[in-house]
């Protein structure tokens, strides 16, 4: 009987998913020759490609963005607010030209093993502190640029706070605040059918020649993947530098319709992927429902959302007395 009930439940879930459009059946087609799912990119496209850059380095505004605008390519920039202030007019222009401005935290916290100062060591962070820092960085970006950030990149590609038995992942914090969270120094592209948007892979662009990048693009195109490249400085050469010649060659290659490449910023491609997968664009979990945070903080969040009528209503609910006092329950 239990087996029959389980089978019936699975049939109903599958049928309901088809009716509501939440089934993954809408996000892929089947390759009859290999009997496997293939993600449905826009017509004429074989893959997605994103160029992303961290820290709001000065060369990104001075040399990178003019190059992208020349080819009509939209990139994603994960900014540190203090650096952004030094080229604020340039970043405002980048927003107008359709570039995706993402959050990269306030203090750029990393492990103490990298020599980071005590106030920015991940080992001393808590989930609550990280949540507050990311929220503050978003507020500053909104104040300076007039936008709401939906993209995030993990500083140093590290996703933890604390250490030892107290170590915790802050990926869930990112998942509640942002549409995507990008990693760093990853080993491969993303599977658009199944990838976790809170930890999309980011492969290194710094120091690479176009031939090296082209091989990554061609491999991703054959598999229908989403390739996210990550860099820092944008210049002719140097430490943590994505070469101008490489970037220009990528823009030319990706702009050729014959190559079937959708090159765009992270937000635009992520929104498309989530839509095809039947997912909401940004996590809708309110803080008061999030078990990551202390009870007091969750209560305060819930109270801030309640109307006066709702609060008065809670005060007027029937009062329950302990049976130990032999008072019973007031009706």
C-alpha positions, 0 to 999 in steps of 0.5 A: 500500500505504501508503494502504491501511495508513493507512486500516486504521489509522484504522478500527481506531483509531475502532473501538477508541475506540468500544469503550473509550468514549474517543471524542468521540462520547459527548460531543456530539450532532449538530444535524441542521439545521446538521450540527454537533456540540452538547455535551450538557449535563445535561437541561434545561441549555443552557450552563454558567456559573461565577462566579469571583473572584481574590486572596481579597479581604476583600469576597468573604467579607464580602459575596459568599459570604453572597449566594451562599449565599442563592441556593445558588450555588457559586462559585470563589475563587482565593485568595492564602494571605496574604490568606486568613489574614485571613478564615480562618474565613470560607474554612473555612465557604465550603468547607463550603458547596461553594464551589471554592477554587483556587490563585492562587500565592504571590507573584502574579507578573506582568510587570515592566511592571506595576511588580511587585517583582523577586522577583515578576517573571515575566521572572525566573522559570523553569519549575522555580521556578513549579512549586515556587511553585504546589506550595507555595501548594497545600500552604499551602491544604491545611494551612489548609483541609484540601482539595486544590486542583484549580483555578488562575487565572493571575495577571494572566492571564499564562502565561509565564516568562522573556523574549525567546528564553528565554521559555517558557509555564508552561501545561504546568506548570499542566496537570500540577498542576491540573484547570483553569487560568483566563485573564483578560480573555478575549474569549469563552466556552469551547467545551466540546467542544474547549477546553483545560482548562489555559487556559479563558477568563475574561471580565471581570465587574468593573464590568458591569451585569446587562444587559451580563452577560445579553447574554453569557449569552444568546449563550453559551446559544444556542451551548451554551458554557461562560461563566466570569466573573472578578472581584475585589472584591464590593461596590456599586461601585469599582475592580476590583469586581463589583457586588452588584446585578449578582451578585444579578441573575445568581443570580436569572436563572440559578436560573430553570429556564426559562433552562436555565443550569447555574450552578456552580463551575469544578471541578464543571462541568470535571469533568462536561465532562471526563467527557463527553469521556472524559478523566481528571479530573486529569493523571496525568503524574508529574514524572519523565516530564515533560520540563519539569524537569531530569534530576536532579529527574526522577531524584529523583522516580523514586527517591522512587517506587521500592520498596527491592526495585526499587532493589536490582533495578536494582543487580543488572542485568547489567553492560555493559562497553565493547568498547574495553576488550576486555571484552565483555558479561558474561552 
